[in-house]
């Protein structure tokens, strides 16, 4: 068995499944935002944000593996993200709209804190 190394801490990986989907997607959205901010301006920073986003997508997929409807949407979001950054955006994704999809999750989490 391969020894995997993670960007995020072991604690984050193990506890990820205990967070609601809004928290998970909001955190992915933060990395999507960083990726979009730095692409073309500071490629090393963009690459790190992209890697963190992909890892959080993978944690989220793992955490939601038994919820097939939710899983389908998470996988579609990951596919859109990868297409935008790695496949010359052949889906013609508008980055502003992509970011807005995640902003709603962040707002839900902020409202919970009130």
C-alpha positions as CSV (number, residue, x, y, z in Angstrom):
1,X,0.0,0.0,0.0
2,X,1.3,3.4,-0.9
3,X,2.1,5.9,1.8
4,X,0.1,9.0,0.9
5,X,1.0,12.4,2.1
6,X,-1.5,15.2,2.5
7,X,-1.4,18.9,2.4
8,X,-3.9,19.4,5.1
9,X,-3.3,18.0,8.6
10,X,-4.3,14.5,9.6
11,X,-6.8,16.0,12.0
12,X,-8.5,17.9,9.2
13,X,-8.7,14.8,7.0
14,X,-10.1,12.7,9.8
15,X,-12.6,15.2,11.1
16,X,-13.7,16.4,7.6
17,X,-16.7,14.0,7.6
18,X,-18.0,15.5,10.8
19,X,-18.6,18.9,9.2
20,X,-21.8,19.8,7.3
21,X,-21.6,20.0,3.6
22,X,-22.0,23.8,3.7
23,X,-18.7,24.0,5.7
24,X,-17.0,21.6,3.4
25,X,-18.1,23.4,0.2
26,X,-17.4,26.8,1.8
27,X,-13.8,25.8,2.5
28,X,-13.4,24.4,-1.0
29,X,-14.7,27.8,-2.2
30,X,-12.0,29.6,-0.3
31,X,-9.4,27.7,-2.2
32,X,-11.2,28.2,-5.5
33,X,-11.2,31.9,-4.8
34,X,-7.5,31.8,-4.1
35,X,-6.8,29.8,-7.2
36,X,-8.7,32.3,-9.3
37,X,-7.0,35.2,-7.6
38,X,-3.5,34.0,-8.3
39,X,-3.8,32.3,-11.7
40,X,-1.7,34.3,-14.2
41,X,-0.4,36.5,-11.4
42,X,1.6,34.2,-9.2
43,X,1.6,30.7,-10.5
44,X,3.3,29.0,-7.5
45,X,0.6,30.5,-5.2
46,X,-2.1,29.5,-7.7
47,X,-0.8,26.0,-7.9
48,X,-0.8,25.6,-4.1
49,X,-4.4,26.8,-3.9
50,X,-5.4,24.4,-6.7
51,X,-3.7,21.5,-4.9
52,X,-5.5,22.4,-1.6
53,X,-8.8,22.7,-3.4
54,X,-8.4,19.3,-5.0
55,X,-7.5,17.7,-1.7
56,X,-10.6,19.2,0.0
57,X,-12.7,18.0,-2.9
58,X,-11.3,14.5,-2.4
59,X,-12.0,14.7,1.4
60,X,-15.6,15.9,0.6
61,X,-16.1,13.1,-1.8
62,X,-14.9,10.6,0.7
63,X,-17.1,12.1,3.4
64,X,-20.2,12.0,1.3
65,X,-19.6,8.7,-0.5
66,X,-23.0,7.2,0.6
67,X,-25.1,10.1,-0.4
68,X,-25.3,9.5,-4.1
69,X,-27.2,12.7,-5.1
70,X,-24.8,14.9,-3.1
71,X,-21.8,12.9,-4.3
72,X,-22.9,13.4,-8.0
73,X,-22.9,17.2,-7.5
74,X,-19.6,17.3,-5.7
75,X,-18.0,15.3,-8.5
76,X,-19.5,17.6,-11.1
77,X,-18.1,20.6,-9.2
78,X,-14.6,19.0,-9.0
79,X,-14.8,18.2,-12.7
80,X,-15.7,21.8,-13.6
81,X,-12.8,23.0,-11.4
82,X,-10.4,20.7,-13.1
83,X,-11.7,21.5,-16.5
84,X,-11.2,25.2,-15.8
85,X,-7.6,24.9,-14.6
86,X,-6.3,21.9,-16.5
87,X,-8.3,21.5,-19.7
88,X,-8.3,25.0,-21.2
89,X,-11.8,25.6,-19.9
90,X,-13.5,23.6,-22.6
91,X,-16.7,23.8,-20.6
92,X,-16.6,27.6,-21.0
93,X,-17.0,28.1,-17.3
94,X,-17.3,31.7,-16.2
95,X,-15.0,32.1,-13.2
96,X,-17.2,34.7,-11.6
97,X,-20.2,32.4,-11.7
98,X,-18.0,29.5,-10.5
99,X,-17.0,31.5,-7.5
100,X,-20.6,32.6,-6.8
101,X,-21.6,28.9,-6.5
102,X,-19.3,28.6,-3.5
103,X,-20.1,32.0,-1.9
104,X,-23.5,30.8,-0.9
105,X,-22.0,28.1,1.2
106,X,-19.8,30.6,2.9
107,X,-22.8,32.8,3.6
108,X,-24.7,29.9,5.2
109,X,-21.8,29.1,7.5
110,X,-21.5,32.8,8.5
111,X,-25.2,33.0,9.3
112,X,-24.8,29.9,11.5
113,X,-22.2,31.7,13.6
114,X,-24.6,34.6,14.5
